[in-house]
Amino acid sequence: GLLERPVLPPALAAPIVTYKLFLSGKSGVGKTALVATLAGTPAAPGHHETLGIEATTVYWPAKPRASGRPVIFQLDFWD
C-alpha cells in the first residue's frame, strides 16, 4: 500500500521529497481519522483522544506536469 516505500528498478528510480505535516486543532474533529484514511488504514469506529503524538508515514507517488518525471513524496504526518 501507500505506507510502504515503493521498490523501483534502478532505471526508474525516482527522487524522494520529504514533508513533515503537523495536524493540530480541536478535539474530536477528525484529524486522526483523516490521517488513517490517507494511510489506507481503517479509522477507529468510536472517538478516543490521541495521547501525545502519533507519527504516520505515507509514500505518495506523483508525476508533476512541469517536469514529467515521477517523484515520490514521503509525507510524515504528526497528529
mmCIF file as gemmi writes it, N, C-alpha and C atoms, coordinates in Angstrom:
data_model
loop_
_atom_site.group_PDB
_atom_site.id
_atom_site.type_symbol
_atom_site.label_atom_id
_atom_site.label_alt_id
_atom_site.label_comp_id
_atom_site.label_asym_id
_atom_site.label_entity_id
_atom_site.label_seq_id
_atom_site.pdbx_PDB_ins_code
_atom_site.Cartn_x
_atom_site.Cartn_y
_atom_site.Cartn_z
_atom_site.occupancy
_atom_site.B_iso_or_equiv
_atom_site.pdbx_formal_charge
_atom_site.auth_seq_id
_atom_site.auth_asym_id
_atom_site.pdbx_PDB_model_num
ATOM 1 N N . GLY Axp A 1 ? 0.808 -1.182 0 1 0 ? 1 A 1
ATOM 2 C CA . GLY Axp A 1 ? 0 0 0 1 0 ? 1 A 1
ATOM 3 C C . GLY Axp A 1 ? 0.857 1.253 0 1 0 ? 1 A 1
ATOM 4 N N . LEU Axp A 2 ? 0.23 2.343 0.277 1 0 ? 2 A 1
ATOM 5 C CA . LEU Axp A 2 ? 0.916 3.62 0.269 1 0 ? 2 A 1
ATOM 6 C C . LEU Axp A 2 ? 1.832 3.807 1.473 1 0 ? 2 A 1
ATOM 7 N N . LEU Axp A 3 ? 1.666 2.967 2.506 1 0 ? 3 A 1
ATOM 8 C CA . LEU Axp A 3 ? 2.505 3.105 3.692 1 0 ? 3 A 1
ATOM 9 C C . LEU Axp A 3 ? 3.932 2.644 3.448 1 0 ? 3 A 1
ATOM 10 N N . GLU Axp A 4 ? 4.099 1.744 2.496 1 0 ? 4 A 1
ATOM 11 C CA . GLU Axp A 4 ? 5.409 1.17 2.266 1 0 ? 4 A 1
ATOM 12 C C . GLU Axp A 4 ? 6.14 1.94 1.178 1 0 ? 4 A 1
ATOM 13 N N . ARG Axp A 5 ? 7.441 2.04 1.338 1 0 ? 5 A 1
ATOM 14 C CA . ARG Axp A 5 ? 8.237 2.711 0.317 1 0 ? 5 A 1
ATOM 15 C C . ARG Axp A 5 ? 8.283 1.826 -0.919 1 0 ? 5 A 1
ATOM 16 N N . PRO Axp A 6 ? 7.868 2.342 -2.073 1 0 ? 6 A 1
ATOM 17 C CA . PRO Axp A 6 ? 7.866 1.519 -3.283 1 0 ? 6 A 1
ATOM 18 C C . PRO Axp A 6 ? 9.28 1.153 -3.715 1 0 ? 6 A 1
ATOM 19 N N . VAL Axp A 7 ? 9.433 -0.074 -4.176 1 0 ? 7 A 1
ATOM 20 C CA . VAL Axp A 7 ? 10.717 -0.537 -4.675 1 0 ? 7 A 1
ATOM 21 C C . VAL Axp A 7 ? 10.671 -0.442 -6.194 1 0 ? 7 A 1
ATOM 22 N N . LEU Axp A 8 ? 11.589 0.336 -6.752 1 0 ? 8 A 1
ATOM 23 C CA . LEU Axp A 8 ? 11.634 0.532 -8.194 1 0 ? 8 A 1
ATOM 24 C C . LEU Axp A 8 ? 12.972 0.052 -8.732 1 0 ? 8 A 1
ATOM 25 N N . PRO Axp A 9 ? 12.985 -0.418 -9.987 1 0 ? 9 A 1
ATOM 26 C CA . PRO Axp A 9 ? 14.272 -0.782 -10.587 1 0 ? 9 A 1
ATOM 27 C C . PRO Axp A 9 ? 15.143 0.46 -10.756 1 0 ? 9 A 1
ATOM 28 N N . PRO Axp A 10 ? 16.47 0.292 -10.8 1 0 ? 10 A 1
ATOM 29 C CA . PRO Axp A 10 ? 17.368 1.457 -10.893 1 0 ? 10 A 1
ATOM 30 C C . PRO Axp A 10 ? 17.049 2.394 -12.061 1 0 ? 10 A 1
ATOM 31 N N . ALA Axp A 11 ? 16.579 1.847 -13.173 1 0 ? 11 A 1
ATOM 32 C CA . ALA Axp A 11 ? 16.276 2.7 -14.335 1 0 ? 11 A 1
ATOM 33 C C . ALA Axp A 11 ? 15.094 3.632 -14.068 1 0 ? 11 A 1
ATOM 34 N N . LEU Axp A 12 ? 14.203 3.244 -13.178 1 0 ? 12 A 1
ATOM 35 C CA . LEU Axp A 12 ? 13.025 4.049 -12.869 1 0 ? 12 A 1
ATOM 36 C C . LEU Axp A 12 ? 13.114 4.755 -11.523 1 0 ? 12 A 1
ATOM 37 N N . ALA Axp A 13 ? 14.29 4.786 -10.935 1 0 ? 13 A 1
ATOM 38 C CA . ALA Axp A 13 ? 14.458 5.394 -9.61 1 0 ? 13 A 1
ATOM 39 C C . ALA Axp A 13 ? 13.942 6.826 -9.61 1 0 ? 13 A 1
ATOM 40 N N . ALA Axp A 14 ? 13.106 7.119 -8.647 1 0 ? 14 A 1
ATOM 41 C CA . ALA Axp A 14 ? 12.509 8.446 -8.536 1 0 ? 14 A 1
ATOM 42 C C . ALA Axp A 14 ? 13.018 9.121 -7.267 1 0 ? 14 A 1
ATOM 43 N N . PRO Axp A 15 ? 13.256 10.427 -7.324 1 0 ? 15 A 1
ATOM 44 C CA . PRO Axp A 15 ? 13.693 11.122 -6.112 1 0 ? 15 A 1
ATOM 45 C C . PRO Axp A 15 ? 12.578 11.131 -5.064 1 0 ? 15 A 1
ATOM 46 N N . ILE Axp A 16 ? 12.977 11.146 -3.805 1 0 ? 16 A 1
ATOM 47 C CA . ILE Axp A 16 ? 12.013 11.194 -2.706 1 0 ? 16 A 1
ATOM 48 C C . ILE Axp A 16 ? 12.061 12.581 -2.092 1 0 ? 16 A 1
ATOM 49 N N . VAL Axp A 17 ? 10.896 13.206 -2.024 1 0 ? 17 A 1
ATOM 50 C CA . VAL Axp A 17 ? 10.757 14.534 -1.431 1 0 ? 17 A 1
ATOM 51 C C . VAL Axp A 17 ? 10.005 14.356 -0.12 1 0 ? 17 A 1
ATOM 52 N N . THR Axp A 18 ? 10.603 14.819 0.978 1 0 ? 18 A 1
ATOM 53 C CA . THR Axp A 18 ? 10.036 14.589 2.307 1 0 ? 18 A 1
ATOM 54 C C . THR Axp A 18 ? 9.376 15.841 2.857 1 0 ? 18 A 1
ATOM 55 N N . TYR Axp A 19 ? 8.163 15.67 3.397 1 0 ? 19 A 1
ATOM 56 C CA . TYR Axp A 19 ? 7.438 16.739 4.078 1 0 ? 19 A 1
ATOM 57 C C . TYR Axp A 19 ? 6.971 16.226 5.429 1 0 ? 19 A 1
ATOM 58 N N . LYS Axp A 20 ? 7.068 17.073 6.44 1 0 ? 20 A 1
ATOM 59 C CA . LYS Axp A 20 ? 6.517 16.759 7.749 1 0 ? 20 A 1
ATOM 60 C C . LYS Axp A 20 ? 5.286 17.635 7.931 1 0 ? 20 A 1
ATOM 61 N N . LEU Axp A 21 ? 4.132 17.004 8.133 1 0 ? 21 A 1
ATOM 62 C CA . LEU Axp A 21 ? 2.866 17.719 8.272 1 0 ? 21 A 1
ATOM 63 C C . LEU Axp A 21 ? 2.353 17.543 9.691 1 0 ? 21 A 1
ATOM 64 N N . PHE Axp A 22 ? 2.209 18.649 10.394 1 0 ? 22 A 1
ATOM 65 C CA . PHE Axp A 22 ? 1.743 18.635 11.784 1 0 ? 22 A 1
ATOM 66 C C . PHE Axp A 22 ? 0.277 19.02 11.805 1 0 ? 22 A 1
ATOM 67 N N . LEU Axp A 23 ? -0.584 18.141 12.318 1 0 ? 23 A 1
ATOM 68 C CA . LEU Axp A 23 ? -2.01 18.412 12.399 1 0 ? 23 A 1
ATOM 69 C C . LEU Axp A 23 ? -2.357 18.799 13.821 1 0 ? 23 A 1
ATOM 70 N N . SER Axp A 24 ? -3.024 19.927 13.973 1 0 ? 24 A 1
ATOM 71 C CA . SER Axp A 24 ? -3.473 20.351 15.296 1 0 ? 24 A 1
ATOM 72 C C . SER Axp A 24 ? -4.851 20.964 15.156 1 0 ? 24 A 1
ATOM 73 N N . GLY Axp A 25 ? -5.582 20.939 16.232 1 0 ? 25 A 1
ATOM 74 C CA . GLY Axp A 25 ? -6.923 21.506 16.217 1 0 ? 25 A 1
ATOM 75 C C . GLY Axp A 25 ? -7.721 21.002 17.402 1 0 ? 25 A 1
ATOM 76 N N . LYS Axp A 26 ? -8.984 21.343 17.396 1 0 ? 26 A 1
ATOM 77 C CA . LYS Axp A 26 ? -9.859 20.945 18.493 1 0 ? 26 A 1
ATOM 78 C C . LYS Axp A 26 ? -10.026 19.437 18.548 1 0 ? 26 A 1
ATOM 79 N N . SER Axp A 27 ? -10.359 18.942 19.726 1 0 ? 27 A 1
ATOM 80 C CA . SER Axp A 27 ? -10.557 17.523 19.95 1 0 ? 27 A 1
ATOM 81 C C . SER Axp A 27 ? -11.827 17.031 19.254 1 0 ? 27 A 1
ATOM 82 N N . GLY Axp A 28 ? -11.736 15.859 18.64 1 0 ? 28 A 1
ATOM 83 C CA . GLY Axp A 28 ? -12.917 15.215 18.084 1 0 ? 28 A 1
ATOM 84 C C . GLY Axp A 28 ? -13.339 15.692 16.704 1 0 ? 28 A 1
ATOM 85 N N . VAL Axp A 29 ? -12.48 16.425 15.986 1 0 ? 29 A 1
ATOM 86 C CA . VAL Axp A 29 ? -12.899 16.936 14.67 1 0 ? 29 A 1
ATOM 87 C C . VAL Axp A 29 ? -12.505 16.015 13.519 1 0 ? 29 A 1
ATOM 88 N N . GLY Axp A 30 ? -11.669 14.994 13.764 1 0 ? 30 A 1
ATOM 89 C CA . GLY Axp A 30 ? -11.346 14.023 12.731 1 0 ? 30 A 1
ATOM 90 C C . GLY Axp A 30 ? -9.929 14.057 12.203 1 0 ? 30 A 1
ATOM 91 N N . LYS Axp A 31 ? -9.003 14.631 12.94 1 0 ? 31 A 1
ATOM 92 C CA . LYS Axp A 31 ? -7.61 14.691 12.483 1 0 ? 31 A 1
ATOM 93 C C . LYS Axp A 31 ? -7.023 13.282 12.345 1 0 ? 31 A 1
ATOM 94 N N . THR Axp A 32 ? -7.197 12.455 13.36 1 0 ? 32 A 1
ATOM 95 C CA . THR Axp A 32 ? -6.666 11.097 13.337 1 0 ? 32 A 1
ATOM 96 C C . THR Axp A 32 ? -7.37 10.257 12.276 1 0 ? 32 A 1
ATOM 97 N N . ALA Axp A 33 ? -8.661 10.434 12.105 1 0 ? 33 A 1
ATOM 98 C CA . ALA Axp A 33 ? -9.403 9.707 11.074 1 0 ? 33 A 1
ATOM 99 C C . ALA Axp A 33 ? -8.932 10.103 9.678 1 0 ? 33 A 1
ATOM 100 N N . LEU Axp A 34 ? -8.599 11.375 9.479 1 0 ? 34 A 1
ATOM 101 C CA . LEU Axp A 34 ? -8.083 11.837 8.189 1 0 ? 34 A 1
ATOM 102 C C . LEU Axp A 34 ? -6.754 11.167 7.88 1 0 ? 34 A 1
ATOM 103 N N . VAL Axp A 35 ? -5.846 11.137 8.851 1 0 ? 35 A 1
ATOM 104 C CA . VAL Axp A 35 ? -4.542 10.51 8.641 1 0 ? 35 A 1
ATOM 105 C C . VAL Axp A 35 ? -4.72 9.02 8.373 1 0 ? 35 A 1
ATOM 106 N N . ALA Axp A 36 ? -5.599 8.363 9.097 1 0 ? 36 A 1
ATOM 107 C CA . ALA Axp A 36 ? -5.845 6.93 8.882 1 0 ? 36 A 1
ATOM 108 C C . ALA Axp A 36 ? -6.386 6.681 7.477 1 0 ? 36 A 1
ATOM 109 N N . THR Axp A 37 ? -7.272 7.529 7.003 1 0 ? 37 A 1
ATOM 110 C CA . THR Axp A 37 ? -7.822 7.377 5.662 1 0 ? 37 A 1
ATOM 111 C C . THR Axp A 37 ? -6.75 7.564 4.599 1 0 ? 37 A 1
ATOM 112 N N . LEU Axp A 38 ? -5.9 8.573 4.749 1 0 ? 38 A 1
ATOM 113 C CA . LEU Axp A 38 ? -4.829 8.808 3.787 1 0 ? 38 A 1
ATOM 114 C C . LEU Axp A 38 ? -3.802 7.678 3.792 1 0 ? 38 A 1
ATOM 115 N N . ALA Axp A 39 ? -3.615 7.045 4.944 1 0 ? 39 A 1
ATOM 116 C CA . ALA Axp A 39 ? -2.664 5.946 5.065 1 0 ? 39 A 1
ATOM 117 C C . ALA Axp A 39 ? -3.26 4.616 4.618 1 0 ? 39 A 1
ATOM 118 N N . GLY Axp A 40 ? -4.561 4.581 4.367 1 0 ? 40 A 1
ATOM 119 C CA . GLY Axp A 40 ? -5.201 3.354 3.916 1 0 ? 40 A 1
ATOM 120 C C . GLY Axp A 40 ? -5.501 2.377 5.025 1 0 ? 40 A 1
ATOM 121 N N . THR Axp A 41 ? -5.556 2.863 6.262 1 0 ? 41 A 1
ATOM 122 C CA . THR Axp A 41 ? -5.899 2.002 7.396 1 0 ? 41 A 1
ATOM 123 C C . THR Axp A 41 ? -7.278 2.387 7.899 1 0 ? 41 A 1
ATOM 124 N N . PRO Axp A 42 ? -7.996 1.447 8.475 1 0 ? 42 A 1
ATOM 125 C CA . PRO Axp A 42 ? -9.337 1.784 8.967 1 0 ? 42 A 1
ATOM 126 C C . PRO Axp A 42 ? -9.267 2.704 10.191 1 0 ? 42 A 1
ATOM 127 N N . ALA Axp A 43 ? -10.143 3.686 10.212 1 0 ? 43 A 1
ATOM 128 C CA . ALA Axp A 43 ? -10.229 4.597 11.353 1 0 ? 43 A 1
ATOM 129 C C . ALA Axp A 43 ? -11.002 3.904 12.472 1 0 ? 43 A 1
ATOM 130 N N . ALA Axp A 44 ? -10.707 4.271 13.689 1 0 ? 44 A 1
ATOM 131 C CA . ALA Axp A 44 ? -11.409 3.701 14.842 1 0 ? 44 A 1
ATOM 132 C C . ALA Axp A 44 ? -12.888 4.077 14.771 1 0 ? 44 A 1
ATOM 133 N N . PRO Axp A 45 ? -13.791 3.139 15.081 1 0 ? 45 A 1
ATOM 134 C CA . PRO Axp A 45 ? -15.22 3.438 14.979 1 0 ? 45 A 1
ATOM 135 C C . PRO Axp A 45 ? -15.711 4.451 16.016 1 0 ? 45 A 1
ATOM 136 N N . GLY Axp A 46 ? -15.08 4.507 17.163 1 0 ? 46 A 1
ATOM 137 C CA . GLY Axp A 46 ? -15.501 5.441 18.203 1 0 ? 46 A 1
ATOM 138 C C . GLY Axp A 46 ? -14.451 6.518 18.409 1 0 ? 46 A 1
ATOM 139 N N . HIS Axp A 47 ? -14.806 7.522 19.186 1 0 ? 47 A 1
ATOM 140 C CA . HIS Axp A 47 ? -13.871 8.617 19.456 1 0 ? 47 A 1
ATOM 141 C C . HIS Axp A 47 ? -12.956 8.256 20.612 1 0 ? 47 A 1
ATOM 142 N N . HIS Axp A 48 ? -11.675 8.469 20.427 1 0 ? 48 A 1
ATOM 143 C CA . HIS Axp A 48 ? -10.71 8.366 21.526 1 0 ? 48 A 1
ATOM 144 C C . HIS Axp A 48 ? -9.657 9.444 21.298 1 0 ? 48 A 1
ATOM 145 N N . GLU Axp A 49 ? -9.247 10.071 22.37 1 0 ? 49 A 1
ATOM 146 C CA . GLU Axp A 49 ? -8.265 11.144 22.245 1 0 ? 49 A 1
ATOM 147 C C . GLU Axp A 49 ? -6.875 10.573 21.987 1 0 ? 49 A 1
ATOM 148 N N . THR Axp A 50 ? -6.12 11.261 21.154 1 0 ? 50 A 1
ATOM 149 C CA . THR Axp A 50 ? -4.75 10.871 20.875 1 0 ? 50 A 1
ATOM 150 C C . THR Axp A 50 ? -3.875 11.347 22.027 1 0 ? 50 A 1
ATOM 151 N N . LEU Axp A 51 ? -3.147 10.418 22.633 1 0 ? 51 A 1
ATOM 152 C CA . LEU Axp A 51 ? -2.249 10.766 23.727 1 0 ? 51 A 1
ATOM 153 C C . LEU Axp A 51 ? -0.874 11.043 23.149 1 0 ? 51 A 1
ATOM 154 N N . GLY Axp A 52 ? -0.353 12.219 23.374 1 0 ? 52 A 1
ATOM 155 C CA . GLY Axp A 52 ? 0.944 12.576 22.824 1 0 ? 52 A 1
ATOM 156 C C . GLY Axp A 52 ? 0.863 12.824 21.33 1 0 ? 52 A 1
ATOM 157 N N . ILE Axp A 53 ? 1.852 12.319 20.606 1 0 ? 53 A 1
ATOM 158 C CA . ILE Axp A 53 ? 1.903 12.499 19.159 1 0 ? 53 A 1
ATOM 159 C C . ILE Axp A 53 ? 1.968 11.135 18.5 1 0 ? 53 A 1
ATOM 160 N N . GLU Axp A 54 ? 1.128 10.928 17.488 1 0 ? 54 A 1
ATOM 161 C CA . GLU Axp A 54 ? 1.197 9.73 16.663 1 0 ? 54 A 1
ATOM 162 C C . GLU Axp A 54 ? 1.803 10.126 15.334 1 0 ? 54 A 1
ATOM 163 N N . ALA Axp A 55 ? 2.862 9.451 14.94 1 0 ? 55 A 1
ATOM 164 C CA . ALA Axp A 55 ? 3.513 9.738 13.663 1 0 ? 55 A 1
ATOM 165 C C . ALA Axp A 55 ? 3.178 8.632 12.675 1 0 ? 55 A 1
ATOM 166 N N . THR Axp A 56 ? 2.767 9.034 11.469 1 0 ? 56 A 1
ATOM 167 C CA . THR Axp A 56 ? 2.421 8.103 10.41 1 0 ? 56 A 1
ATOM 168 C C . THR Axp A 56 ? 3.129 8.544 9.136 1 0 ? 56 A 1
ATOM 169 N N . THR Axp A 57 ? 3.787 7.62 8.467 1 0 ? 57 A 1
ATOM 170 C CA . THR Axp A 57 ? 4.483 7.929 7.221 1 0 ? 57 A 1
ATOM 171 C C . THR Axp A 57 ? 3.726 7.322 6.052 1 0 ? 57 A 1
ATOM 172 N N . VAL Axp A 58 ? 3.492 8.144 5.031 1 0 ? 58 A 1
ATOM 173 C CA . VAL Axp A 58 ? 2.796 7.713 3.825 1 0 ? 58 A 1
ATOM 174 C C . VAL Axp A 58 ? 3.671 8.069 2.626 1 0 ? 58 A 1
ATOM 175 N N . TYR Axp A 59 ? 3.858 7.133 1.72 1 0 ? 59 A 1
ATOM 176 C CA . TYR Axp A 59 ? 4.578 7.395 0.479 1 0 ? 59 A 1
ATOM 177 C C . TYR Axp A 59 ? 3.546 7.6 -0.626 1 0 ? 59 A 1
ATOM 178 N N . TRP Axp A 60 ? 3.657 8.715 -1.341 1 0 ? 60 A 1
ATOM 179 C CA . TRP Axp A 60 ? 2.66 9.086 -2.337 1 0 ? 60 A 1
ATOM 180 C C . TRP Axp A 60 ? 3.372 9.363 -3.658 1 0 ? 60 A 1
ATOM 181 N N . PRO Axp A 61 ? 3.249 8.462 -4.652 1 0 ? 61 A 1
ATOM 182 C CA . PRO Axp A 61 ? 3.893 8.713 -5.941 1 0 ? 61 A 1
ATOM 183 C C . PRO Axp A 61 ? 3.123 9.753 -6.743 1 0 ? 61 A 1
ATOM 184 N N . ALA Axp A 62 ? 3.838 10.578 -7.481 1 0 ? 62 A 1
ATOM 185 C CA . ALA Axp A 62 ? 3.209 11.606 -8.309 1 0 ? 62 A 1
ATOM 186 C C . ALA Axp A 62 ? 4.09 11.869 -9.523 1 0 ? 62 A 1
ATOM 187 N N . LYS Axp A 63 ? 3.469 12.437 -10.546 1 0 ? 63 A 1
ATOM 188 C CA . LYS Axp A 63 ? 4.205 12.822 -11.748 1 0 ? 63 A 1
ATOM 189 C C . LYS Axp A 63 ? 3.829 14.269 -12.059 1 0 ? 63 A 1
ATOM 190 N N . PRO Axp A 64 ? 4.631 15.228 -11.566 1 0 ? 64 A 1
ATOM 191 C CA . PRO Axp A 64 ? 4.321 16.641 -11.805 1 0 ? 64 A 1
ATOM 192 C C . PRO Axp A 64 ? 4.288 16.958 -13.303 1 0 ? 64 A 1
ATOM 193 N N . ARG Axp A 65 ? 3.357 17.814 -13.669 1 0 ? 65 A 1
ATOM 194 C CA . ARG Axp A 65 ? 3.191 18.176 -15.081 1 0 ? 65 A 1
ATOM 195 C C . ARG Axp A 65 ? 4.404 18.915 -15.633 1 0 ? 65 A 1
ATOM 196 N N . ALA Axp A 66 ? 5.012 19.757 -14.818 1 0 ? 66 A 1
ATOM 197 C CA . ALA Axp A 66 ? 6.118 20.59 -15.3 1 0 ? 66 A 1
ATOM 198 C C . ALA Axp A 66 ? 7.332 19.749 -15.707 1 0 ? 66 A 1
ATOM 199 N N . SER Axp A 67 ? 7.695 18.765 -14.893 1 0 ? 67 A 1
ATOM 200 C CA . SER Axp A 67 ? 8.902 18.004 -15.191 1 0 ? 67 A 1
ATOM 201 C C . SER Axp A 67 ? 8.617 16.721 -15.968 1 0 ? 67 A 1
ATOM 202 N N . GLY Axp A 68 ? 7.465 16.11 -15.716 1 0 ? 68 A 1
ATOM 203 C CA . GLY Axp A 68 ? 7.134 14.856 -16.374 1 0 ? 68 A 1
ATOM 204 C C . GLY Axp A 68 ? 7.862 13.657 -15.799 1 0 ? 68 A 1
ATOM 205 N N . ARG Axp A 69 ? 8.741 13.884 -14.836 1 0 ? 69 A 1
ATOM 206 C CA . ARG Axp A 69 ? 9.492 12.802 -14.192 1 0 ? 69 A 1
ATOM 207 C C . ARG Axp A 69 ? 8.8 12.418 -12.889 1 0 ? 69 A 1
ATOM 208 N N . PRO Axp A 70 ? 8.645 11.121 -12.612 1 0 ? 70 A 1
ATOM 209 C CA . PRO Axp A 70 ? 7.971 10.724 -11.379 1 0 ? 70 A 1
ATOM 210 C C . PRO Axp A 70 ? 8.756 11.126 -10.135 1 0 ? 70 A 1
ATOM 211 N N . VAL Axp A 71 ? 8.008 11.452 -9.087 1 0 ? 71 A 1
ATOM 212 C CA . VAL Axp A 71 ? 8.561 11.833 -7.789 1 0 ? 71 A 1
ATOM 213 C C . VAL Axp A 71 ? 7.784 11.063 -6.729 1 0 ? 71 A 1
ATOM 214 N N . ILE Axp A 72 ? 8.448 10.67 -5.675 1 0 ? 72 A 1
ATOM 215 C CA . ILE Axp A 72 ? 7.772 10.023 -4.556 1 0 ? 72 A 1
ATOM 216 C C . ILE Axp A 72 ? 7.805 10.987 -3.373 1 0 ? 72 A 1
ATOM 217 N N . PHE Axp A 73 ? 6.633 11.348 -2.889 1 0 ? 73 A 1
ATOM 218 C CA . PHE Axp A 73 ? 6.513 12.219 -1.727 1 0 ? 73 A 1
ATOM 219 C C . PHE Axp A 73 ? 6.448 11.346 -0.479 1 0 ? 73 A 1
ATOM 220 N N . GLN Axp A 74 ? 7.312 11.623 0.466 1 0 ? 74 A 1
ATOM 221 C CA . GLN Axp A 74 ? 7.256 10.964 1.773 1 0 ? 74 A 1
ATOM 222 C C . GLN Axp A 74 ? 6.603 11.956 2.715 1 0 ? 74 A 1
ATOM 223 N N . LEU Axp A 75 ? 5.37 11.651 3.109 1 0 ? 75 A 1
ATOM 224 C CA . LEU Axp A 75 ? 4.603 12.543 3.978 1 0 ? 75 A 1
ATOM 225 C C . LEU Axp A 75 ? 4.627 11.981 5.389 1 0 ? 75 A 1
ATOM 226 N N . ASP Axp A 76 ? 5.238 12.702 6.308 1 0 ? 76 A 1
ATOM 227 C CA . ASP Axp A 76 ? 5.282 12.308 7.722 1 0 ? 76 A 1
ATOM 228 C C . ASP Axp A 76 ? 4.213 13.112 8.447 1 0 ? 76 A 1
ATOM 229 N N . PHE Axp A 77 ? 3.097 12.461 8.749 1 0 ? 77 A 1
ATOM 230 C CA . PHE Axp A 77 ? 2.006 13.116 9.469 1 0 ? 77 A 1
ATOM 231 C C . PHE Axp A 77 ? 2.256 13.015 10.964 1 0 ? 77 A 1
ATOM 232 N N . TRP Axp A 78 ? 2.232 14.14 11.647 1 0 ? 78 A 1
ATOM 233 C CA . TRP Axp A 78 ? 2.326 14.193 13.104 1 0 ? 78 A 1
ATOM 234 C C . TRP Axp A 78 ? 0.975 14.638 13.611 1 0 ? 78 A 1
ATOM 235 N N . ASP Axp A 79 ? 0.3 13.759 14.323 1 0 ? 79 A 1
ATOM 236 C CA . ASP Axp A 79 ? -1.051 14.021 14.81 1 0 ? 79 A 1
ATOM 237 C C . ASP Axp A 79 ? -1.04 14.047 16.317 1 0 ? 79 A 1
